[in-house]
Amino acid sequence: MNVAAFLRRRLVQLIPVLIGVSLITFYMIHLIPGDPARNMLGPRATPERIAALRQELGLDEPLWVQYGRFLTGVVHGDLGKSLYYRQAVGPLVLDRLPATLFLVAYSALIAMLLSIPLGVLAALKRDGWVDQTIRIVFLVALAMPAFWLGILLILVLGLRFGIFPIGGYGDTFPDRLYHLFLPALTIALSLSPLLIRSLRSSMVANIRAQYATTARAKGLSERQVVVSHLLRPSLISTITVLGVNLGFLIGSTVIIESVFAIPGLGFLMVSSIPSRDYPVIQAVTLVLALLVLLINLITDMTYALLDPRVTYGS
């Protein structure tokens, strides 16, 4: 199977998954106590006015009718109208999407910059004090809740020393790198322990492999053996761990964006839940699910770049 056929098959498989996500999300958010019409009109609104607004918004219809209308709109590129912002959901989501994508990519980059050298160092110094120190430090980081770690970084690096800003997104590219460093570091520190452990285990297993011994016998230095013959195959499992956990960490951006006041999809979702803004919650959940699925697809595509033995067979 060639690359094009593989991509077509995987993209078709995304459709039922996204429909399932939208269906579960739609019915779960309607289980949240509260009435959007009452929230919009305030506590002094009369029952007649609330009933009229519910009819205007289509909230008085059966849930299956509302879901069918939502699904039909998605097929035609219409995600509905926000109940709180009173504007189309599509442009609202697209306006917040770049901040979330930037944060996820920035977090993955920092995580890899931390994990690759430390994972290699831990493998080369296995069972020594360097290896044990790296494992203990990042095990502690893994045990910390992401939001608590973010607050800790704000207190120390933001407020105590004033090195980095504690909120905002920035305007230019360098400004965004600066403003998003703390939230990206928070996510990276939650992800790095898993990547370091995966890379260390693969490196330890490959150090005594036959091809590594052959490379040493040819007179290559240990550095050349590590970089050219050990690191590349060891990265395959690390890329798998990165792809799987980056998908889970997309969900954690919902909390991190709220902690650091980043105007992304996560912040938009959190602010929409108290107002029972159903269209926004549904659209954001659908977009986040699509991002997770695309990351998994990119992860699968990366295997062939790292290992020529990997093919796109069924």
N, C-alpha and C positions, 0 to 999 in steps of 0.2 A: 504494500500500500504506500503510495507516494504522499508527500506532505500535503498537497491540496486535498486529496481524498480524506486524509486523516483529519484535517481541519474542518472539512464539511461535516463529517460524521460527528465530531465533537461539538460543533456549533448546533447541530440539530438536537443533540442530547441535552443542550442547555434549556430548550424550550419547556419540556415537561417539568424540569426542576424549578424553573422560575414560576411556572403556573402553580406548582405545589407550595412554593414559598409565599406567593401572593395570596393563595387561598387560606393558608394557616394564619398569616399575618392579619388578613381581613377579619376573620372571625375572632381572633384573639383580642384585637384592639376594641372590638365591639363588646367584649366582656368587661372592659374597664368601666368602673362605676362613673356615672356622670353623664350629663346631657350637653352636647355641643351648643345647642340652641339656647339653653339656659345660661351657659357660660358666656355666650356672646351678648345676651340681652341684660344680664345682671340679675341679682337676687330679687329685685322688685318687679320683674316682668310678670305680666298676667298670664294665666294658662292659655288664654285665647291667642295672645301674641306669640307665645312659645310654640303652640300648635301650628300657627300660620307659618312661622319661620321653618319649622321642621318639614312642613309640606313644601315650602319653597326650595329647601336644600335637598329634598328627596329622602330625608331620614325617616319618614313615616312608612316607606315602602318595605316589603320583606327583605331580609338580608340577601337572599339569593338574587333578587332583582337588583339590589345595589351592587352586588359583586359582579353580576353580568354587565351592568353599565360601566363599572370600573374597568373590567377586562376588555370590553369593546373599545373603550377610550384608549387603553394602552396600545391595542393593536393599531389604532389610527394615530398614535403618537400624542394622545391627549391624556395627561395624568390627572386631570381634574382641576378644580379651583380650591385654593386654600380657604378654610373656614375662618382662619384668624387673620391672615395677611390680605385676604380678599383679592388675590391675584392668581394667575395661572401657576400651577405647581411646577410644570416643566422648566420654565426660565428660572424659577426660584431655586430648584435643585441644581440646575446647570451652573448657576452663579456661585453656589457653595461647593461644587464638586472639585474645582482645582485645589482648594486648600486641603481637602482630605487626601487627594492623590499625592500632592506634594509632601504631606506629612508621612504618608505610608512609604513612599519611595525614599525619603530622607531617613526614615527609621531603619529601613532595610539596608541602606548604604552604611550607616553608622554601625549597625549590628554586624555586617560582614567585615568592616574595617577593624572591629574589635575581635571578632571571633577567629578569623583566619590566622593572624599571627599568634594569638594566645593559644588556639587549638594546636597549632604546629609546635609551639614551644612546650606545651604540656605533654605532647606525645614524645618529643625528643628527650625531655627530662622526666619521663614517666616514673611515678612512684617516688620522686625526689621532693624536696621541699618546695621547689618552684611549681611543680605539678599540683601538689596538695594545696598550696596557697591559692592558685587560680581556681581550683575546684571549690574550695570553701567560700571564697569571696563571691563567686557568681552563684553559688548555691543559696547564699544569703539573699542576693538580689532576686533570685527566682522566687524565694519564699515571700517577698514583700508584695503586697497588693499594688497594682500599677498606680492607682490614684494616690495612695499613701507615699509611694516613692516620688511621684510628681510633686506633691506638696512639700516633701522633704527637700527636693532640689530647688523649689521656689524659695524656701526659707533660707537655705544655705547660699546658693549661687545667685539667687535673684535679690533677696532682701538683705541678707547679712553682708555679702561682698559686692553686690551690685554689678556683677559681671555680665549677666544676661537679663533681658526683659522678661517679665513674668506673664505676659499676655500679648495678644495681638497677632497680626499676620504679616505686616510689612507691605511695602509697595513695590520695590524693585527686587530683583533676584537675590543680590547679596543681602538686602535687608530681610528678606524672608528666611534665608539661611541663618541669619542671626536671631531673628525672633522665634523661629521654630526649633532652635537647637535643644532647648530644655525639654519640650514635649517629645521630640524625636529621640533624645537620649533616654527619656523615661521608657518609651516603648522598646528601644534597642536593648536596654539593660534587662528587660523582661524576656526578651527573645534570645539574647546572646548565650546564656547558660546552656540552652538546648543545642545551639549550634556548636558551641565549644565541645560539649560532650560527644556529639555525633562525629565531629571532625577528629577529635582525639582518638576515639575508638577505631575509626577507619584507618587513621595513620598508623596506629600501633599494630593493627592487623596486617598492614601492607609493608611495614618496615622490613620484615623478614621474608617477604615474598620472593619468589624465584627471579622475577624480572628486576627487582631491586638489587639482588645479589649479583646478577649478570651485569648490571650497570656499574656496580662498584668494581667488578672484575675487569671492566674495560678501562679503568683508570679514572673514572669520573669522580669529582670531589663530592663530599657528602652534601654540600649545598646544591650541586647540580642534580644529584639523585633525588633530593627532597623536592625541589622545585619542578623538575621535568618529569619525574617518574612516580612520585608518591602523592603529591598534592592534587594533581588533576583527577585521578580515579577516586581519591578520597572525598573530593568535593561533591560527588554524585549523591551520596547519602545526605550530605549537608544541605544541598539544594532541595532535596525532598523535604527535609525538616523545615527549611526556610519557607517553602511553598505552602506546606500544610499549616504551619503556625502563623504565617503572615495572614492567611485567611482568617484565622481566629482573632488575630490582633487588629484586623480591620474593625471588628466589633468593639474592641477596647478603645478605639479612637473616639467612640461615642462619649466615654467618660473623660478621656484625656483632653479632648477639645473643650469640654465643659470646665475642667480644672484650669486650663490655660486661656479660656475665653477666645478660642480660635473659631472664626466664622465658617466652619465646615459643615458637612452633612450631620455629623454627630451632635454638634451644638444645635443644629436646626431640629433634629429629632427630639432631643431632650426638652427644648423649649416648646415643642408642639404637643407633647404628651399632656401637660396640665390643662391645656385649652381644648383637648380632645379633637385636635385637627387631624381627622382621619385621612384625608387625601395626602397630606404631607407625610405622615407616618408610613403609609402604604408605599408611597413613591420612594422615600429614603431607604426603606427596608429592601425594596426591589433592586435599587441601584447598588446597595452594599452587597446583596446576594450575587448580583452579576459580577461585581468586582472580585469576589471570592472565587467564583467559577473561572473567570478569566485568568486569575493568578495561577490556579491549578493547571489550566491549559498551557500557560507560558512555562510552568515548571516542567511539564511533560516534554515540551519542545526543547527545553534546555538540555535534557538528557543526551540527545543525539549530538549536541555540540561538544559535550564533555567526553562522551564515550562513543566511538564510531561503531561499536558492536550493537548499539541500540537502534532498532528500526521502528518504522511506523506501521507495523503489522497489526492485525486485528487480535 
